[in-house]
Amino acid sequence: MSLLTQRSPGRLVDALAVAAAALASIALVQLATGLPAVTLAFAGGLVVLGLIAFATARGNPVLRGAADAPAMPDWSVTVSAIEQPGTAVAITDRANRLVCANAAFELWFGSSNAPPRLPVDGASADALARAARSAWREGDGGSQTIADEDNAWTAEVVRAGRGEDYLVWRFAPVVRHEPLQGIGKYVTGAFGKILSAAGIEVALVGPDGAIRAASPGFAKRAAGDEHASMAGQDFTALLRSDERDRIYFAREGRKGTPQTLVHVPLADPETTQVKSDQAPALMLLIDIGVGLGGWGSEARGQTPQLEALLEQLPVGLAMTDRDGHFLFANPAFRRAAGLAPNRHLPPFPSDLVAREDKTAMSDAVRRYGQGPASTGDIAVRLKNQPDEPVSLGLAGVRGLGDAAVLLSLADTTEETRLKRQVAQATKMQAVGQLAGGVAHDFNNVLTAIIGYCDLMLLRHIPGDSDYDDIQQIRANSNRAASLTRQLLAFSRQQTLQPEVIQVPDVISEVGQMLKRLLGARITLRTHHDRELGPVRADPRQLEQVVMNLAVNARDAIQTRGGEQASGTLTFSTRRVQATDVRRLRENEIIPAGDYTALIAEDTGGGIPPEDLAKIFEPFFTTKELGKGTGLGLSTVYGIVKQSGGFIFADNVTGPDGKIKGARFTIYLPVHNVTPEELAREKQTEEASDWSGGGRILLVEDEDTVRAVAERALTRQGYTVVTAADGDEGLEAVKLDGGFDLVVSDVVMPSMDGPAMAKEIRKLAPKMPVLFMSGYAEEQLRREIDIDGMHFIPKPFSVQQIAAKVGQVLGAQRNGG
């Protein structure tokens, strides 16, 4: 477009009119005179006059200003141009005043509001203000999302106008995606007509009871017109019931056919955020009176469409004929029933349930298939989870040709798994408490047996007739003590003596023993990463972990191929940094941090998948009767957990995809030595055995344990005063407080050891206390908040109790 056209369209029209008049005049002169010379002279005169007039107009500013003055814009034309369905458009000037807006803007925001000041929330208002500033500065404010309490929009703004004096705003509503919206298209389309022809009317109803979509047949029976819009109407208001609770369409009254109402909640069972009563529902109204052959000619052969709809529903649905034969099951039903997606359906629903429930299941399906149309449910136990009853819904369906039964089953796999985990955790806690209590009482008995054996061995020398017998008793007592340590390790109540160690050193210490244990046919391999971090653990207990894993690997290899079978056991260590933890599949369990991983991998054929979840349970074993106690892996689990680590079991597959062996992975946190620990180690090294004697208060409720400890300490030159419980011990301190050390049991009748120690500290604040117990030291330190507390685990020998008392008194002398 030319500048003239842009500035003054009227001037072009005037010029054209003048030129036409001039040409007409020239033509008339030619016709009148018939002389070309006269005509040329006349035309030349007109040209001269035109040039004079043009020059005069260019030189006159008044005339030029009037010609060039812009006309006022006609905003009504602009409003007509910006009318766009579904989009609000507004134009504002530099003072943020609303110049014009379309009808959508006035409807959504009101004509009294001009962007960026709109009735939206605070964050949206700030976003609009930033967009306006950016548009004035850059020419484009970008796209923003704004919202009020009920709606949301996307807002765009650009700078426009001849002088760039205006902002053009566009607002488009944000359409919230409805995952189940596609079902509404099925309902209102051709598939809804097919269902209506079969005597099934269907409506999609929201959680508020309002209809979202309905089949044409539903609209015709409810409103009298199949083209009527049913959206927004109350579903229940369109129905009525009689005194027998039979359902009819309200418009048809009792003249109509009674209906069977099937309510199908459209809540995804894998999503816990939406409950079934808060989700849309598919309402199926089935004519009770529809007889056999209800499928019309136009509906015959359309069963695939019905299956296509049911397959998209998140609830488990299946259908049988009147005799109970399976016709169809959607993927959700297969998952809930424990069937593989590509596996053929069994002949009858009773084939899915436990043997005890087969008869009840068959009777229920036959009753709903051959009796009057009705709905109900039955509690059954599925084959894949026989210990967890599930509720199976049944509904008699009429109008699909032969009578049929609709089955509904919710997928409770995740719920069942969580229940099983809670029950297992509760059982493990109860068994752990029982094991800890039994081990504690048993340790008292073993302390007496071992102590008396030690005292008797002091009076016998090798070669005596009784010496070997006493040694045998002592050896068996120590063996029994190792069993109690296993129980305590399982219950995480074992007394550990942690040290800062390197895991490869532990494997090296037991390397020769492992080779003898595995035999010549099983190859032992080791591999260690560089720059492994140190861990804080009991090296003897960690050796027990390695030995137990090796025994399990040996037994697995021999079970698979006989006692002469060959195989490989590999122990490897790996450095795991905090960044690596996030990539582990166990990252939801293991906290972020640095770890040293110990991996034991064998070629013994692996662990049955159904046993992986139970492999660490106490007394669970896959070995033959009499060849395993079921405490090996539970002991390993307890030691690892008590050391602050994590252990996982899985199978290793070969290149062909077959399981070739089992793998146990242990993650132990890297330990950084603190200055307090360095000072404690130095103090322990400086402490020497006490040799200057002293007075000791011995408090123990078990007579045999008290007698053994008294004799052991007396032989070392200590003066020992005994008490049978905490009350007697406290009374002894009150009568004669001149004791150098209190040696006490923890659990005693009346006043226990910790309560007695707190009362004694009120009388003698610096009195050291040495506790004896079969429980774990860490557990006692968490429960007993006493400074200067020492600990010795039961069972102990005469030499051990004497050495521990000397160590405590030596540390006390050095100011420890």
C-alpha positions in Angstrom: 0.0 0.0 0.0 1.4 3.4 -0.9 2.0 6.2 1.6 -0.8 8.3 -0.1 -3.2 5.4 0.3 -2.2 4.9 4.0 -2.5 8.6 4.9 -5.6 9.8 2.9 -7.7 7.3 1.0 -10.2 10.2 0.1 -7.5 12.2 -1.8 -7.0 9.4 -4.2 -10.7 9.3 -4.9 -10.8 13.1 -5.6 -7.8 12.9 -7.9 -9.4 10.1 -9.9 -12.6 12.2 -10.2 -10.7 15.2 -11.5 -8.8 13.2 -14.0 -12.0 11.7 -15.3 -13.6 15.1 -15.7 -10.6 16.3 -17.6 -10.6 13.4 -20.0 -14.4 13.9 -20.6 -13.8 17.6 -21.4 -11.0 16.8 -23.9 -13.3 14.2 -25.6 -16.2 16.8 -25.9 -13.8 19.4 -27.5 -12.6 16.8 -30.1 -16.2 15.9 -30.9 -17.3 19.5 -31.2 -14.4 20.9 -33.3 -13.1 17.8 -35.0 -9.7 19.6 -35.1 -6.8 17.8 -33.4 -4.7 21.0 -32.9 -7.5 22.6 -31.0 -7.9 19.5 -28.9 -4.2 19.4 -28.0 -4.1 23.1 -27.1 -7.1 22.6 -24.8 -5.5 19.6 -23.1 -2.2 21.5 -22.6 -4.1 24.3 -20.9 -5.8 21.9 -18.5 -2.4 20.4 -17.6 -0.9 23.8 -16.9 -3.9 24.8 -14.7 -3.6 21.5 -12.8 0.1 22.0 -12.1 -0.6 25.5 -10.8 -3.3 24.2 -8.5 -1.1 21.4 -7.2 1.8 23.8 -6.5 -0.6 26.2 -4.6 -1.9 23.4 -2.4 1.6 22.1 -1.6 2.7 25.6 -0.5 -0.3 26.3 1.7 0.2 24.8 5.2 -3.4 25.2 6.2 -4.6 23.2 3.2 -1.8 20.6 3.6 -2.6 20.1 7.3 -6.3 19.7 6.6 -5.5 17.1 4.0 -3.0 15.2 6.1 -5.0 15.2 9.4 -5.6 11.6 10.5 -9.2 10.5 10.9 -10.4 9.2 14.3 -10.3 5.4 14.5 -13.6 3.6 14.3 -13.3 1.2 17.3 -16.6 -0.5 16.4 -14.9 -2.0 13.4 -12.0 -3.2 15.6 -14.5 -4.8 18.1 -16.1 -6.7 15.2 -12.7 -7.9 14.0 -11.6 -9.2 17.4 -14.7 -11.2 18.1 -13.3 -14.7 18.4 -15.2 -17.7 19.9 -13.5 -19.1 23.0 -10.9 -16.3 23.2 -11.0 -13.0 25.1 -9.3 -10.1 23.4 -8.7 -6.6 24.9 -6.8 -3.5 23.8 -5.3 -1.1 26.3 -3.4 2.2 25.9 -0.2 3.4 27.6 -2.3 4.5 30.7 -3.5 0.9 31.0 -7.0 2.0 30.1 -9.4 -0.4 28.3 -9.8 0.9 24.8 -12.0 -1.9 23.5 -12.7 -5.6 24.2 -14.7 -8.4 22.8 -17.7 -10.1 24.4 -15.7 -13.0 25.8 -13.5 -10.6 27.8 -16.6 -8.7 29.2 -18.1 -12.1 30.2 -15.0 -13.5 31.9 -13.5 -10.4 33.5 -16.1 -7.6 33.2 -15.9 -4.3 31.2 -14.8 -2.3 34.3 -11.5 -4.2 34.6 -8.5 -3.6 32.3 -5.5 -5.8 32.1 -3.1 -6.2 33.8 -5.5 -5.3 36.7 -7.9 -8.2 36.6 -9.9 -10.1 39.3 -7.4 -13.0 39.6 -5.2 -14.3 42.5 -2.1 -12.5 43.7 0.4 -14.6 41.8 -1.6 -14.2 38.6 -1.8 -10.4 39.1 2.0 -10.2 39.5 2.5 -12.3 36.4 0.2 -10.0 34.3 2.1 -6.9 35.6 5.4 -8.4 34.6 4.1 -9.4 31.2 2.8 -5.8 30.6 6.2 -4.3 31.5 7.9 -6.8 29.2 5.6 -6.0 26.3 6.1 -2.2 26.6 9.9 -2.8 26.7 10.4 -5.7 24.3 7.3 -5.8 22.3 6.1 -9.2 23.5 5.2 -10.2 27.0 5.2 -13.9 26.4 2.6 -16.4 27.6 1.4 -16.6 31.3 -1.0 -18.8 33.1 -3.4 -17.0 35.4 -6.3 -18.2 37.5 -9.0 -17.2 39.9 -10.9 -19.4 42.4 -12.8 -21.3 39.7 -11.1 -20.9 36.3 -7.7 -20.7 34.6 -6.5 -19.0 31.4 -3.4 -18.5 29.3 -2.6 -14.9 28.7 -0.5 -13.4 25.9 0.2 -9.7 25.2 2.0 -7.9 22.4 2.7 -4.2 21.6 0.9 -2.8 18.5 -0.4 0.4 16.8 1.1 2.9 14.4 2.9 4.6 17.2 3.2 1.4 19.2 0.9 3.0 21.8 -1.4 0.0 22.5 -1.2 -3.5 24.0 -3.2 -6.3 22.6 -4.2 -8.9 25.2 -5.5 -12.4 24.4 -6.9 -14.9 27.0 -7.7 -18.5 26.3 -9.3 -20.8 28.9 -7.2 -23.7 30.2 -9.1 -26.9 29.5 -8.6 -29.4 32.3 -8.0 -32.8 30.8 -10.5 -35.4 31.8 -8.9 -38.9 31.6 -12.3 -40.5 31.2 -13.6 -38.1 28.6 -13.1 -40.6 25.8 -15.7 -42.8 27.4 -18.3 -40.1 27.0 -17.8 -40.2 23.2 -18.5 -44.0 23.2 -21.6 -43.4 25.2 -23.1 -40.7 23.0 -22.0 -42.2 19.7 -22.8 -45.3 17.7 -21.8 -47.6 20.5 -24.4 -46.1 22.8 -27.1 -46.9 20.1 -25.9 -50.5 19.9 -26.3 -50.9 23.7 -29.8 -49.2 23.5 -30.8 -51.7 20.8 -29.8 -54.5 23.2 -31.9 -53.1 26.0 -29.1 -51.4 27.9 -29.2 -47.7 28.5 -26.0 -46.1 29.7 -25.1 -42.7 31.3 -21.8 -41.2 32.5 -22.6 -39.6 35.8 -20.2 -37.3 37.8 -19.6 -37.6 41.5 -22.2 -34.8 42.1 -24.9 -36.9 40.5 -25.1 -34.8 37.3 -25.1 -36.5 33.9 -22.1 -35.8 31.8 -23.1 -38.0 28.8 -25.9 -40.3 27.9 -26.7 -42.7 25.1 -29.4 -41.7 22.6 -31.7 -44.5 23.9 -31.4 -43.1 27.5 -32.3 -39.7 26.3 -35.4 -41.0 24.5 -36.6 -43.0 27.5 -35.9 -40.3 30.0 -36.9 -37.2 28.0 -38.8 -38.4 25.0 -36.3 -37.2 22.5 -33.1 -39.1 21.6 -31.5 -35.8 20.5 -32.2 -34.1 23.9 -29.1 -32.9 25.8 -29.0 -34.7 29.1 -25.8 -33.1 30.3 -26.2 -31.4 33.7 -29.4 -33.1 34.7 -29.8 -35.0 38.0 -29.5 -38.7 37.2 -31.7 -39.9 40.1 -34.4 -37.4 39.2 -35.0 -39.2 36.0 -35.7 -42.5 37.8 -38.3 -43.7 40.3 -38.8 -46.9 42.3 -41.9 -48.8 43.5 -42.7 -50.5 46.8 -40.7 -53.5 45.7 -37.7 -51.3 45.1 -37.8 -51.9 41.4 -36.4 -49.1 39.3 -38.3 -47.4 36.4 -37.7 -44.4 34.2 -39.8 -41.6 35.7 -41.2 -40.6 32.4 -42.5 -44.2 31.6 -43.8 -44.9 35.1 -45.0 -48.4 35.8 -45.9 -48.8 32.2 -42.3 -49.1 31.4 -39.9 -52.0 32.0 -38.2 -52.5 35.3 -34.5 -51.8 35.2 -31.5 -53.4 36.8 -29.0 -50.7 37.7 -25.3 -51.6 37.5 -23.0 -49.0 39.1 -19.4 -49.1 37.8 -17.1 -46.5 39.5 -14.5 -45.2 37.1 -11.7 -44.8 39.8 -8.3 -46.0 38.8 -7.3 -48.7 41.4 -3.6 -47.8 40.9 -4.3 -44.2 42.0 -5.0 -43.6 45.7 -5.8 -39.9 45.3 -9.3 -40.4 43.9 -11.7 -42.6 45.9 -14.5 -44.5 44.2 -17.2 -42.3 45.6 -15.4 -39.2 44.3 -15.0 -40.4 40.7 -17.4 -40.5 37.8 -19.4 -43.6 37.3 -20.9 -45.5 34.4 -24.6 -46.2 35.1 -26.0 -49.2 33.2 -29.8 -49.6 33.1 -30.6 -53.1 31.9 -34.2 -54.1 31.0 -35.3 -57.0 33.3 -37.9 -58.0 30.8 -35.7 -58.3 27.8 -35.9 -61.9 26.7 -33.6 -64.1 24.7 -32.5 -62.7 21.4 -32.6 -59.2 22.6 -29.9 -58.3 20.2 -31.5 -56.7 17.2 -30.4 -57.3 13.7 -28.4 -54.0 13.8 -26.7 -55.0 17.0 -25.7 -58.6 16.1 -22.0 -59.2 15.9 -21.1 -56.1 17.8 -19.7 -57.9 20.9 -16.2 -56.6 20.0 -17.3 -53.1 20.6 -18.6 -54.0 24.1 -15.3 -55.7 24.9 -13.4 -52.6 23.6 -15.3 -50.4 26.1 -14.8 -52.8 29.0 -11.1 -53.1 28.3 -10.7 -49.4 28.8 -12.4 -49.3 32.2 -10.0 -49.3 35.2 -12.2 -51.7 37.3 -11.9 -55.4 36.8 -14.8 -56.7 34.8 -15.5 -60.1 33.2 -18.6 -61.8 31.7 -19.9 -65.4 31.7 -22.9 -67.0 30.0 -25.8 -68.3 32.0 -24.0 -71.7 32.6 -20.9 -70.0 34.0 -18.5 -70.3 31.0 -16.1 -67.4 30.7 -16.9 -65.1 27.7 -14.5 -62.2 28.3 -12.3 -60.5 31.0 -10.6 -57.1 30.7 -7.0 -56.5 31.7 -7.9 -55.1 35.1 -9.8 -58.3 36.0 -6.8 -60.4 34.8 -4.4 -58.5 37.1 -6.7 -58.8 40.1 -7.2 -62.5 39.5 -3.5 -63.2 39.1 -3.7 -64.1 35.4 -1.0 -63.3 32.9 -2.1 -60.8 30.1 -1.4 -63.3 27.3 -2.8 -66.4 29.1 -6.0 -68.0 28.1 -9.0 -67.6 30.5 -9.9 -70.8 32.4 -13.3 -72.4 31.5 -15.1 -71.3 34.6 -14.7 -68.5 37.3 -14.5 -71.3 39.9 -11.1 -72.2 38.4 -9.7 -69.0 39.8 -10.6 -69.6 43.4 -9.3 -71.9 46.1 -10.6 -75.5 46.2 -12.8 -74.8 49.3 -14.6 -71.9 47.5 -15.3 -73.7 44.2 -18.8 -74.9 45.0 -20.0 -71.6 46.5 -18.6 -69.8 43.4 -20.3 -72.1 40.9 -23.6 -71.8 42.7 -23.5 -68.0 42.8 -22.7 -67.7 39.1 -25.5 -70.1 38.2 -28.0 -68.4 40.5 -27.3 -64.9 39.0 -27.3 -66.3 35.5 -30.5 -68.2 35.6 -32.6 -66.3 38.1 -34.1 -62.8 38.0 -31.7 -60.0 37.2 -30.1 -58.8 40.4 -26.8 -57.7 41.9 -24.7 -58.9 44.9 -21.3 -60.0 46.0 -19.5 -63.0 47.5 -16.3 -63.4 49.5 -13.9 -65.8 47.9 -10.2 -66.7 48.2 -8.2 -66.6 44.9 -5.7 -69.2 44.1 -2.8 -66.7 43.8 -3.6 -65.4 47.4 -5.5 -68.1 49.3 -4.9 -66.3 52.7 -6.6 -63.1 51.7 -10.4 -63.2 51.0 -11.6 -60.8 48.3 -15.1 -59.5 47.4 -16.3 -60.5 44.0 -19.3 -58.6 42.6 -22.0 -60.4 40.5 -24.8 -58.9 38.4 -27.3 -60.8 36.3 -27.4 -59.2 32.8 -30.3 -59.5 30.4 -30.5 -58.1 26.9 -27.3 -59.4 25.4 -28.9 -62.4 23.7 -28.5 -65.2 26.2 -28.6 -64.3 29.9 -25.2 -63.5 31.3 -23.4 -62.6 34.5 -21.2 -59.6 34.9 -18.3 -60.1 37.4 -16.4 -57.3 39.0 -13.1 -57.7 41.0 -10.9 -54.9 42.4 -7.1 -55.3 42.2 -6.0 -55.5 45.8 -2.4 -56.7 45.0 -0.8 -53.6 46.5 -3.0 -53.6 49.5 -2.4 -57.3 50.2 1.4 -56.8 49.9 1.3 -54.0 52.4 -0.8 -56.1 54.8 1.7 -58.9 54.5 4.6 -56.6 55.1 3.0 -55.2 58.2 2.1 -58.7 59.5 5.7 -59.9 58.8 7.2 -56.9 60.6 4.9 -57.5 63.6 5.8 -61.2 63.7 9.5 -60.4 63.4 9.3 -57.9 66.3 7.4 -60.4 68.5 9.9 -63.3 67.7 12.8 -60.9 68.3 11.5 -59.9 71.7 10.9 -63.6 72.6 14.4 -64.6 71.3 16.0 -61.7 73.3 14.3 -62.7 76.5 15.1 -66.4 76.1 18.8 -65.6 75.3 19.0 -63.4 78.3 17.8 -66.0 80.7 19.8 -68.7 79.0 23.0 -66.6 79.3 22.6 -66.5 83.1 22.6 -70.3 83.2 25.6 -70.5 80.8 27.5 -67.9 82.9 27.2 -70.2 85.9 28.2 -73.3 84.0 31.3 -71.6 82.3 32.3 -70.0 85.6 32.2 -73.2 87.6 34.2 -74.9 84.8 36.9 -72.3 85.0 37.1 -72.6 88.8 37.3 -76.3 88.6 40.0 -76.2 85.9 42.1 -74.1 88.3 42.3 -77.1 90.6 43.1 -79.6 87.8 45.9 -80.0 85.4 46.0 -81.7 82.0 46.2 -85.5 82.6 43.8 -85.6 85.5 40.8 -87.9 85.2 38.3 -85.0 85.4 40.2 -82.4 83.3 39.0 -83.6 79.9 35.4 -83.9 81.2 35.4 -80.4 82.5 36.9 -79.1 79.2 34.1 -80.9 77.3 31.5 -79.3 79.5 33.1 -75.9 78.9 33.3 -76.4 75.2 29.7 -77.4 74.9 28.7 -74.4 77.0 30.6 -72.1 74.7 28.8 -73.7 71.8 25.5 -73.0 73.5 26.6 -69.5 74.0 27.2 -69.1 70.3 23.6 -70.2 69.7 22.3 -67.5 72.0 24.5 -65.0 70.2 22.7 -66.0 67.0 19.3 -65.4 68.7 20.5 -62.0 69.9 21.9 -61.2 66.5 18.6 -62.0 64.8 16.7 -59.9 67.3 19.4 -57.1 66.9 20.2 -57.3 70.7 23.7 -58.7 70.4 26.6 -57.0 72.1 28.9 -55.9 69.4 32.5 -54.6 70.0 32.8 -52.4 66.9 36.2 -51.3 65.5 37.2 -49.2 62.5 38.2 -51.8 60.0 38.6 -52.4 56.2 36.3 -55.1 54.8 39.0 -56.7 52.6 41.0 -57.4 55.8 38.1 -59.3 57.3 37.8 -61.5 54.2 41.6 -62.0 54.2 41.5 -63.2 57.8 39.1 -66.0 57.1 40.4 -66.8 53.7 42.2 -70.0 54.6 39.2 -71.1 56.7 36.8 -70.5 53.8 38.9 -72.7 51.5 38.8 -75.6 53.9 35.1 -75.0 54.4 34.2 -74.9 50.7 36.4 -77.9 49.7 38.6 -78.4 46.6 35.7 -78.4 44.0 34.4 -75.0 44.9 36.6 -72.1 43.7 36.9 -69.0 46.0 37.5 -65.7 44.2 38.0 -62.3 45.6 38.0 -58.9 44.0 38.4 -55.5 45.8 38.0 -51.9 44.6 40.6 -49.3 45.4 40.2 -46.5 47.9 37.5 -48.3 49.9 36.3 -46.3 52.9 36.7 -47.8 56.4 33.6 -49.1 58.3 32.8 -49.4 62.0 31.8 -52.9 62.8 32.6 -55.9 65.0 35.3 -57.8 63.0 34.4 -61.1 64.6 30.7 -60.7 63.8 31.6 -59.6 60.3 33.6 -62.8 59.9 30.5 -64.7 61.1 28.6 -63.0 58.3 31.2 -64.1 55.7 31.2 -67.6 57.0 27.4 -68.0 57.0 27.2 -66.7 53.4 29.9 -69.1 52.4 28.1 -72.1 54.0 24.9 -71.2 52.2 26.7 -70.9 48.9 28.4 -74.3 49.4 25.1 -76.0 50.4 23.4 -74.5 47.3 26.1 -75.7 44.9 26.0 -79.2 46.4 22.2 -79.3 46.5 22.2 -78.5 42.8 24.8 -81.0 41.6 25.6 -83.3 44.5 28.4 -83.4 47.0 31.0 -83.7 44.2 29.6 -80.7 42.3 31.9 -77.8 41.3 31.1 -74.2 41.4 32.4 -70.7 42.2 31.9 -68.3 45.2 33.0 -64.8 44.7 33.5 -62.2 47.4 34.0 -58.6 46.1 34.0 -55.2 47.6 32.9 -52.0 45.9 33.1 -48.4 46.6 29.7 -46.7 46.6 29.6 -42.9 46.7 26.6 -40.8 47.6 26.0 -39.9 43.9 25.9 -43.6 43.1 23.2 -44.4 45.7 20.6 -42.4 43.7 21.2 -44.8 40.7 20.7 -47.9 42.8 17.4 -49.8 42.6 17.4 -49.8 46.4 17.7 -46.0 46.6 14.3 -45.7 48.3 15.7 -47.8 51.2 19.3 -46.7 51.5 19.9 -43.1 52.7 22.3 -41.0 50.6 25.9 -41.3 51.8 29.2 -43.2 51.2 29.2 -47.0 51.6 31.5 -49.9 51.2 29.6 -52.8 49.5 30.4 -56.4 50.2 29.0 -58.7 47.5 28.8 -62.5 47.7 27.9 -64.2 44.5 27.7 -68.0 43.8 26.7 -70.4 41.0 24.4 -72.5 43.1 21.3 -72.1 41.0 19.8 -69.1 42.8 16.9 -68.6 45.2 13.3 -69.5 44.1 11.5 -66.2 43.4 8.7 -67.1 45.8 11.3 -67.5 48.6 13.2 -64.2 48.1 10.8 -62.2 50.3 11.2 -64.8 53.2 14.9 -65.6 52.9 15.9 -63.6 56.0 13.0 -64.8 58.2 14.1 -66.8 61.3 13.7 -70.6 61.1 13.0 -70.4 57.4 15.1 -72.8 55.4 15.0 -74.4 52.0 17.3 -77.3 53.1 16.2 -80.8 53.8 14.9 -81.7 57.3 17.7 -81.8 59.8 20.3 -80.0 57.6 19.5 -76.4 58.5 18.2 -74.4 61.5 17.0 -71.5 59.5 19.0 -69.1 61.7 22.0 -68.5 59.3 20.7 -65.7 57.1 18.5 -64.2 59.9 21.8 -64.0 61.9 23.5 -62.3 59.0 20.6 -59.9 58.7 20.6 -59.0 62.4 24.4 -58.4 62.4 24.2 -56.2 59.3 21.3 -54.1 60.6 22.8 -53.7 64.1 26.0 -52.5 62.4 24.0 -49.8 60.6 24.1 -51.5 57.2 21.7 -52.9 54.6 21.5 -56.3 53.0 19.7 -57.4 49.8 19.3 -60.8 48.1 18.6 -61.4 44.4 19.4 -63.8 41.6 22.0 -63.5 38.9 21.0 -64.4 35.4 23.3 -65.6 32.6 23.5 -64.5 29.0 20.7 -67.0 28.1 18.4 -65.3 30.7 18.4 -68.3 33.1 19.2 -68.0 36.8 22.7 -69.2 37.5 23.2 -68.2 41.1 22.3 -66.1 44.1 23.8 -62.7 45.1 23.9 -61.1 48.5 24.8 -57.4 48.6 25.7 -55.7 51.9 26.1 -52.0 52.2 28.1 -50.7 55.3 28.3 -47.0 55.8 31.8 -45.5 55.6 33.0 -44.3 59.0 34.9 -41.1 59.5 37.0 -41.2 62.8 36.0 -38.4 65.1 38.4 -36.7 67.6 36.4 -38.1 70.5 37.0 -41.6 69.3 40.8 -41.0 68.9 40.8 -39.7 72.5 38.9 -42.7 73.7 41.2 -45.2 72.0 44.3 -43.4 73.5 42.7 -43.6 76.9 42.0 -47.3 76.5 45.6 -48.0 75.5 46.9 -46.1 78.6 44.6 -47.9 81.0 46.4 -50.9 82.6 45.1 -53.8 84.7 44.3 -52.8 88.2 46.6 -54.6 90.6 46.1 -52.7 93.8 43.0 -54.4 95.0 39.8 -52.6 96.1 36.3 -52.9 97.5 33.6 -54.0 95.0 29.8 -54.2 95.5 28.4 -57.1 93.5 24.6 -57.0 92.9 23.1 -60.0 91.1 19.7 -61.8 91.7 20.8 -65.1 90.2 22.5 -67.0 93.1 24.8 -69.1 90.9 26.0 -66.2 88.8 26.6 -64.1 91.9 28.6 -66.9 93.5 30.8 -67.4 90.4 31.5 -63.7 90.1 32.3 -63.4 93.8 34.8 -66.2 93.7 36.4 -64.9 90.5 36.9 -61.4 92.0 38.0 -62.7 95.4 40.7 -64.8 93.8 42.1 -61.5 92.2 42.5 -59.9 95.6 39.3 -57.8 95.7 37.1 -57.4 98.7 33.6 -58.3 97.5 30.3 -57.3 99.2 27.3 -59.1 97.6 23.6 -58.1 97.3 20.7 -60.0 95.9 18.8 -57.1 94.4 18.9 -53.3 93.9 17.4 -52.5 97.3 20.1 -54.4 99.2 22.8 -52.9 97.0 21.6 -49.3 97.7 21.3 -50.1 101.5 24.9 -51.4 101.4 26.2 -48.1 99.9 24.2 -46.1 102.5 25.8 -48.1 105.4 29.3 -48.2 104.0 29.9 -46.1 100.9 33.6 -46.9 100.6 33.4 -48.9 97.4 35.7 -48.5 94.4 33.3 -50.1 91.9 29.7 -51.4 91.6 29.2 -54.5 89.5 25.5 -55.0 88.9 23.0 -57.0 86.8 20.5 -54.9 84.8 17.2 -56.8 85.1 16.4 -57.6 88.7 13.2 -57.8 90.8 12.1 -54.9 92.9 14.7 -52.2 92.0 16.6 -52.9 88.8 20.3 -52.1 88.1 19.9 -48.7 86.4 17.5 -47.4 89.1 19.9 -48.5 91.8 22.8 -46.8 90.0 21.0 -43.5 89.8 20.3 -43.6 93.5 23.9 -44.5 94.3 25.1 -41.6 92.2 23.2 -39.3 94.5 25.3 -40.6 97.4 28.6 -41.1 95.4 28.6 -39.0 92.2 31.9 -40.4 90.9 31.2 -44.1 91.6 31.9 -46.2 88.5 29.3 -48.8 87.5 29.9 -52.0 85.6 26.7 -53.6 84.2 26.4 -57.3 83.4 23.7 -58.3 81.0 22.7 -60.6 78.1 21.2 -57.7 76.2 23.0 -55.5 73.7 25.2 -52.8 75.0 23.8 -50.3 72.4 20.3 -51.0 73.6 21.2 -50.5 77.2 23.0 -47.2 76.5 20.0 -45.9 74.7 17.7 -46.8 77.7 20.2 -45.9 80.5 21.5 -42.4 80.6 24.3 -42.7 83.1 27.8 -41.2 82.8 30.7 -43.5 83.6 28.8 -46.7 82.7 30.7 -49.8 81.7 29.4 -53.1 80.3 30.3 -56.8 80.1 28.1 -59.2 78.2 26.9 -62.5 79.5 28.0 -65.3 79.5 31.5 -64.4 80.7 34.4 -66.5 82.0 36.3 -66.1 85.3 39.2 -64.5 83.4 36.9 -62.1 81.5 35.2 -60.7 84.5 38.5 -60.2 86.3 40.1 -58.5 83.3 37.1 -56.2 82.8 37.0 -55.1 86.4 40.8 -54.4 86.2 40.3 -52.4 83.0 37.5 -50.2 84.6 39.5 -49.5 87.8 42.6 -48.8 85.7 40.7 -46.3 83.5 39.3 -44.7 86.7 42.7 -44.3 88.2 43.9 -42.6 84.9 40.9 -40.2 85.1 38.8 -42.0 82.5 
